Amino acid sequence: MQLDFHQVDAFTDRPFTGNPAIVYRLDAWLADELMQNIAAEHNLAETAFVVRESEGWRIRWFTPKVEMPLCGHATLASAHVLFEIFGEPGERLEFNSLSGPLRVTREDERLALDFPALTPSEVGSTVELEQALGVHSVDVLGADKLLVLLESEQAVRDCQPDFAALARLPWQGVIITARGEEHDFVSRFFAPAIGIDEDPVTGSAHCSLIPYWSQRLNKLQMRAYQCSARGGELWCRLQGDRVIIAGQSRLVASGVLSI
C-alpha cells in the first residue's frame, strides 16, 4: 500500500518555523492501529487524517502516542492541503471531529480556525507543579489543559521544565503564558504525557488562552506569539462561545509512505 502525504508548517509563512504537521487525505479510513503507527513513524507532534464523508470532511489527529480530541495546527495544515493541493473550491471548509464541528475560512493570506472557547477556572498552584516547571507561578487555572500565568515574557522564554515530572501531573498538558512585550500575550505548551515534550505552536491551547487574555486585557482581538524554539504567530479573537485563531501556513514537503 502506498499513501500520499504532505507536510505543512503551520502558523508561519517561512519553512523551519511554526508547527509542522503531516496530512493524509484518504479515500476511506484506515484501521485505528495503523493510523497510530503512521503517526509514530512520522514522529511529529500531530499527524492528521481527513476523509470526505456524506456529511462533509471528517478529521482525526494523532500524536506519536495517542489520538487527540482537538488540534489546531494540524487542522490549519489540513485546510492548506485541501485548498492548495487538492483545489477545494470556496472560501470555507467544514470539518467534523471528536470536538464537534470546526470551520476554517480564508482571511486574505491567512487561514482562520473557528474553534470552541474553553474558559479556564481557578485551580491553584501546587509544589509539584512549580517544581516541575522550575518557576514561580502567579496564577494557575484549568480547562482541558492547565494554564499557568508567569510574571513576564522572559520568564516564559527562560522556563526549562522537568518533562518527566510534568508527565506525572494529572493534566493533558501545561500552558505557560504571560503578557507579551511586542504581542498581547505569549505562551509555551508542554505535553510529555502524550509524547510531546514541547509543542512548537498549539492552536488548541489558544481555546483557553483567548478567553483568559480577552477578559484580562479587556480586548476581543489580540495578537499572540508562541515562543518555542521554532516560534509562531497567531491572530486571535473572541466571538461569543467560539474563538477565531488565524495564521499563515507553508507546504514544505510531499511524499509517499509505503507499507
VOGU-3710 file (C-alpha; in Angstrom, 3 decimals, decimal comma):
1> mqldfhqvda> 0,000/0,000/0,000  1,210/3,479/-0,868  -0,233/6,613/0,728  0,496/10,209/-0,289  1,254/12,663/2,495  2,076/16,354/2,775  3,975/18,237/5,471  2,931/21,784/6,296  4,499/24,277/8,697  1,522/25,965/10,378
11> ftdrpftgnp> 1,291/29,438/11,941  4,197/30,728/9,859  4,988/31,831/6,319  8,568/30,528/6,427  9,953/26,980/6,407  11,608/25,580/9,543  9,414/27,710/11,813  5,868/27,318/13,116  4,496/23,862/13,888  4,965/21,029/11,365
21> aivyrldawl> 2,103/18,604/10,737  1,660/15,662/8,404  -1,609/15,481/6,451  -3,144/12,430/4,752  -6,206/12,894/2,539  -7,693/9,399/2,417  -10,471/7,873/0,293  -11,535/5,709/3,258  -10,486/5,283/6,863  -7,577/3,069/7,782
31> adelmqniaa> -7,600/0,935/10,917  -7,046/2,959/14,087  -3,914/0,980/14,949  -2,442/1,651/11,504  -3,093/5,414/11,750  -1,462/5,440/15,180  1,551/3,569/13,803  1,816/6,024/10,905  1,796/8,947/13,345  4,507/7,264/15,423
41> ehnlaetafv> 6,575/6,718/12,271  6,452/10,417/11,350  7,139/11,324/14,996  5,820/14,877/14,737  3,507/16,452/17,283  0,469/15,682/15,098  -0,473/13,673/12,036  -3,912/14,462/10,597  -6,145/12,201/8,515  -9,086/13,613/6,545
51> vresegwrir> -11,813/11,715/4,699  -14,798/13,110/2,816  -17,959/11,533/4,233  -21,615/12,061/3,306  -21,961/14,974/5,752  -18,626/16,596/4,818  -14,966/16,302/5,784  -14,103/14,345/8,912  -10,734/14,971/10,550  -8,783/12,940/13,106
61> wftpkvempl> -5,481/13,803/14,788  -2,801/11,546/16,258  0,319/12,301/18,294  3,055/9,642/18,246  1,254/8,054/21,226  -2,482/8,818/21,238  -5,444/10,118/19,248  -6,349/13,688/20,221  -9,841/15,217/20,524  -8,699/18,570/19,108
71> cghatlasah> -5,665/20,014/17,321  -5,348/23,480/15,849  -2,150/23,479/13,828  -2,902/20,154/12,107  -6,385/21,449/11,194  -4,774/24,543/9,694  -2,334/22,287/7,821  -5,174/20,064/6,576  -7,090/23,066/5,257  -3,941/24,293/3,495
81> vlfeifgepg> -3,544/20,899/1,793  -7,215/20,689/0,758  -7,253/24,257/-0,598  -3,807/24,395/-2,213  -3,037/20,784/-3,215  -6,492/19,390/-3,945  -8,130/22,605/-5,119  -11,138/22,643/-2,813  -13,397/25,471/-4,028  -14,824/28,314/-1,997
91> erlefnslsg> -13,566/30,256/0,976  -14,550/27,873/3,788  -14,090/24,259/4,833  -16,301/22,450/7,338  -14,806/19,616/9,406  -16,493/17,129/11,705  -14,356/15,966/14,616  -14,337/14,460/18,089  -14,761/18,046/19,348  -17,779/18,714/17,131
101> plrvtreder> -17,999/20,881/14,010  -14,983/23,019/13,136  -14,630/25,633/10,409  -11,617/27,007/8,531  -12,028/30,190/6,472  -9,675/32,039/4,160  -8,829/35,509/5,507  -6,537/37,155/2,950  -3,155/35,382/3,257  -4,209/33,579/6,453
111> laldfpaltp> -6,465/30,677/7,343  -8,770/31,196/10,324  -9,843/28,376/12,623  -13,270/28,578/14,266  -12,941/26,541/17,480  -14,851/26,270/20,769  -13,840/28,650/23,567  -12,763/26,875/26,761  -12,836/29,360/29,614  -10,405/28,225/32,340
121> sevgstvele> -11,282/28,304/36,032  -9,107/28,729/39,110  -7,221/25,607/40,176  -4,433/26,844/42,424  -0,721/26,152/42,299  0,986/23,147/43,866  4,529/22,477/44,963  4,723/19,620/42,450  3,717/21,921/39,572  6,191/24,669/40,430
131> qalgvhsvdv> 8,981/22,140/40,936  8,198/20,522/37,573  8,241/23,905/35,800  11,126/25,313/37,825  9,416/28,725/38,014  7,114/30,624/40,355  3,513/30,850/39,143  1,412/33,996/39,508  -1,879/32,181/38,887  -2,978/28,656/37,897
141> lgadkllvll> -6,196/27,812/36,059  -7,528/24,788/34,265  -9,798/23,796/31,381  -8,794/20,777/29,292  -5,191/21,863/29,873  -3,511/23,524/32,842  -2,885/27,243/32,277  -0,096/28,810/34,337  0,421/32,576/34,397  4,038/33,695/34,833
151> eseqavrdcq> 5,340/37,134/35,740  6,863/38,094/32,386  7,564/37,097/28,787  11,181/36,482/29,757  10,077/34,011/32,433  8,095/32,126/29,775  11,069/32,072/27,416  13,525/31,000/30,147  11,406/28,146/31,541  13,216/24,791/31,453
161> pdfaalarlp> 10,733/22,227/32,786  11,367/18,758/34,120  9,432/16,817/31,475  9,349/13,567/33,456  7,807/15,425/36,392  5,301/17,197/34,122  4,235/13,857/32,652  3,201/12,679/36,116  0,762/15,566/36,630  -2,949/14,737/36,100
171> wqgviitarg> -3,336/17,035/33,083  -3,228/16,523/29,318  -0,655/19,303/29,109  0,558/22,546/30,668  0,391/26,015/29,089  2,626/28,742/30,472  1,763/32,304/29,496  2,471/35,970/30,231  1,706/39,381/28,831  3,857/39,982/25,762
181> eehdfvsrff> 6,362/42,709/25,031  5,527/43,023/21,310  2,378/40,866/21,316  -0,683/40,938/23,539  0,418/37,660/25,127  2,959/34,879/24,704  2,855/31,213/25,632  4,533/27,826/25,509  2,926/24,381/25,762  4,283/21,138/27,229
191> apaigidedp> 2,607/17,717/26,940  5,144/14,966/27,656  2,424/12,564/28,869  1,123/12,281/25,281  4,513/12,183/23,593  5,124/15,918/23,049  7,721/17,469/25,358  7,124/20,911/23,843  4,714/21,688/21,040  6,054/24,467/18,774
201> vtgsahcsli> 2,704/26,261/18,190  -0,547/24,996/19,692  -3,851/26,147/18,248  -5,950/24,203/20,767  -4,145/25,848/23,712  -5,498/29,171/22,464  -9,040/27,920/23,032  -8,258/28,674/26,701  -5,706/31,454/26,211  -8,007/33,682/24,156
211> pywsqrlnkl> -10,923/33,886/26,642  -8,446/34,224/29,518  -6,488/37,107/27,984  -9,603/38,704/26,490  -11,001/39,121/29,996  -7,662/40,146/31,470  -6,854/42,730/28,767  -10,471/43,744/28,048  -9,919/43,098/24,335  -11,740/40,889/21,822
221> qmrayqcsar> -8,960/40,933/19,189  -5,367/40,076/20,081  -2,064/39,101/18,527  -0,221/36,218/20,165  3,169/34,556/19,876  4,118/31,049/20,978  7,780/31,451/21,872  9,086/27,935/21,371  12,392/27,394/19,578  10,555/27,367/16,212
231> ggelwcrlqg> 8,023/30,043/17,188  4,737/31,010/15,604  2,372/33,983/15,394  -1,401/33,829/15,835  -4,129/36,421/15,234  -6,860/35,792/17,800  -10,354/36,991/18,553  -13,121/36,005/20,940  -16,504/35,592/19,283  -19,122/34,608/21,848
241> drviiagqsr> -18,537/30,996/22,827  -16,101/30,491/19,934  -12,513/31,557/19,314  -11,071/32,514/15,935  -7,397/31,586/15,560  -5,790/32,747/12,315  -2,340/32,082/10,945  -0,298/31,523/7,841  0,970/28,170/6,580  3,638/26,841/4,249
251> lvasgvlsi> 3,921/23,486/2,423  7,442/22,159/2,950  7,350/18,528/1,770  5,293/15,911/-0,049  5,950/12,197/-0,228  4,693/8,638/-0,356  4,506/6,236/2,572  4,986/2,592/1,561  3,569/-0,033/3,933
//
